[in-house]
Amino acid sequence: MNQYLHQGQTVQAMRLDNGIAELCFDRDSEAINKLDRLALAELRAALAAIAAAPGLRGVLVTSAKEVFIAGADITEFGALFKRPEADMLAHFRNGNDVLCGLEQLAVPVVAAINGFALGGGLELALCCDYRVMAASAQVGLPEVGLGLFPGLGGTVRLPRIAGLDVAIEWIAGGKPSRADAALRAGVVDQVAAPDQLRAAALALLEHAATHAPEWQAKRAARQAPMALSAAAAREVFQQARARIAKASPKHQPAAMMALAAMEDNWPLARDAALDVEVRQFTRVAKTQAAASLVQAFLSEQAVKKLCRAHARADGARTVKAAAVLGAGIMGGGIAFASALKGVPARMKDIAQGQLDLGCGEADKLLARQVRLGRLAQDKADAVRRGIVAQLDYAGFGQVDLVVEAVVENIKVKHAVLAELESRIADDAIIATNTSSLRIDDLAVPLARPHNFVGMHFFNPVPVMPLVEIVKGEKTSMAAVSTAVGYAVAMGKTPIVVKDCPGFLVNRILIANNRAFSQLVADGADFEQVDRAMEDFGWPMGPAYLMDVVGMDTGSHVSNVIAAGYPERMTRSWDDVLELMVEQKRFGQKTGIGFYRYEADPAGKPVKHHAADSHALIARVQPNGRRAFTDQEIVERLMLPMVIEAAIALEEGVVATPAELDMALLLGIGFPRHAGGILKYADWLGMEHVLALSDKYAHLGPPYVATAGMRRMAAQGTGFYAD
Ligand SMILES: NC(=O)c1ccc[n+]([C@@H]2O[C@H](COP(=O)([O-])OP(=O)(O)OC[C@H]3O[C@@H](n4cnc5c(N)ncnc54)[C@H](O)[C@@H]3O)[C@@H](O)[C@H]2O)c1
């Protein structure tokens, strides 16, 4: 019979037959194991009990969950990383101390990795003398995705176990590996079928117990400096540095900092090497990227939880069959994305040519998926059959939800929506994809406005993950929940917002767009503005963005949305965008806008300097050109976004800062290292933001901080709780 050596909420230790002890991770009342404070404290106690137990010959480390150990508890990071460096050092040294206790048991230790062993989970397994992995499991060190790197010995033990090249690739790349790859890389020692895992691990332990020199040699190698010449190491690091510099996203230094830690720690013995890692870890944890990416991860979890709640909500329906009205850029993309995820979509238009275009686009996208090996031909054929192009309403009576994506004209939309409502079931949902009209205004001719909701997709639909779900005054929660569920089924991330001009994302983007126009009118060089914003981390600067969107569309949408906020968004200067529209310089679509475009051999437009742009723009610069620093440019373009976001939050357009920032990250490519506009403001500190507001208040209401922001500054808080 098993005899317990330690019984905790997270860790159990028991004596099996034959002098073997089992250390089992089994987190009470949770689906996964994680390496949080409680787990580490219990592990320390369990190890002490094992070390004190007489007559042991080996220790088997297991998990009773589907995962082995999913990693650290990321919800602990926000508060922890704000603590003084000395506290953080103490925290991680404690973690290392516990794991070294596992590594130093007097008997051999084998980990049986049954499921995900990620981050701290793999670092714990690396302290064992052998790792046996289930063929279905995955292991990895994904910390760079959180702006971090392994801080519990990963940069010390992985190079010593699998070599520098593997360690650099795994740590800087952050991708989890399947069992065969982990075995090839030398990160694990054996792979077993899941139902054979325990037996295989016990057999290996039995072998180890009778072949002490083997495991002792492995253990000694993990604790010694790496056996490597300085010249060889230098070469490896030099090459890796070049690779990582190229691959790292802007302002995300984690991979490079991990490399520096490994470069410093390879010639050292374990304890000194761990100390290098811990010190470097406290530095990376204090970077803006770490704070932002950790928050983005938590926000993503929070949004997923909200989606699950919508799925369970009263009246929420699963969309099994959908339809799209309008086979243009958006309608075609929506029908394709729906069918691709197994929800067939009828696609109606008034023009056969548009239907042909929409279907042609779907054919092209599917052929590409097949070519890239992402979709089998028979699956692609089934998806294609799911898109039914038609000029009439046949079958609309049987669909659960219709997305309206006809031209952005309220008269046309009113007529189309009223007719549509008479052709569908009484309980079917109509979702409009309007980008600038209000849901309440569009709902006017409808007899069942409670079944009417906004589903604002972003272009190109197959690529863009965000959908704003817009709740009008009369929209029922059942309609909102149904639309949320449909977006999730399409593989998208839905964020629920309240009806207002521009909804959430475009409203905040327009604040930036107006600020750009004002800055140019004040004499800024648009090319410098683009460079400064791209250096900040934006995928493209505001002038280039307008060229890509199309000046005619962009300027029109900007004006329509701005008209909804006359108190803040009325212009008192000549607008460079309108100048460009007057000149028919629409951007990429006309080959010229702020920049000039020429197609490359693949037909992709390539941006070039346009010789006459500056002379043209001088017409809207009454005081001529003047110099701005990059910092001024960033401040003038970011602050109105912070303020518009704060107002939207105060007005309840979106429920939480997490959802607001998530929408910006997914909808407009907000720089990930800054985590979204509210996280960015928190990073600057509310006092600093207010100082900026005071500095720029003379530019107008978009620069004037809200009363809520002033309250936060007075209380020393920010948008996020911790
Ligand atoms: N293009 C974008 O980037 C974008 C992004 C988000 C939302 N939107 C919104 O999506 C909607 C569609 O935009 P788009 O860019 O796809 O426009 P589009 O001009 O490419 O397509 C509109 C389609 O609607 C069709 N149509 C017009 N009247 C119709 C009717 N009575 N019945 C059926 N079809 C009809 C047209 O033939 C055309 O195929 C607009 O409300 C727009 O504001 C566009």
The ligand as an ORCA input file, in Angstrom:
! r2SCAN-3c Opt
* xyz 0 1
  N     -13.851     47.854    -46.692
  C     -13.520     47.942    -45.406
  O     -12.351     48.091    -45.043
  C     -14.597     47.814    -44.373
  C     -14.230     47.470    -43.043
  C     -15.237     47.294    -42.089
  C     -16.557     47.473    -42.456
  N     -16.886     47.833    -43.727
  C     -18.297     47.993    -44.049
  O     -18.765     46.851    -44.740
  C     -19.797     47.212    -45.645
  C     -19.439     46.767    -47.043
  O     -18.206     47.346    -47.399
  P     -17.316     46.801    -48.602
  O     -16.004     47.474    -48.488
  O     -17.381     45.326    -48.659
  O     -18.091     47.430    -49.843
  P     -18.093     46.981    -51.354
  O     -18.472     48.181    -52.139
  O     -16.854     46.235    -51.695
  O     -19.299     45.931    -51.421
  C     -20.645     46.279    -51.268
  C     -21.445     45.214    -51.991
  O     -22.813     45.398    -51.693
  C     -23.537     45.110    -52.866
  N     -24.873     45.652    -52.747
  C     -25.280     46.914    -52.897
  N     -26.614     46.987    -52.709
  C     -27.029     45.738    -52.420
  C     -28.307     45.166    -52.160
  N     -29.388     45.910    -52.151
  N     -28.344     43.852    -51.886
  C     -27.247     43.105    -51.906
  N     -26.031     43.590    -52.181
  C     -25.936     44.895    -52.448
  C     -22.704     45.688    -53.976
  O     -23.036     45.097    -55.242
  C     -21.323     45.283    -53.514
  O     -20.974     44.000    -53.966
  C     -19.967     48.710    -45.511
  O     -20.987     48.957    -44.590
  C     -18.635     49.166    -44.947
  O     -18.720     50.347    -44.217
  C     -15.934     47.983    -44.690
*
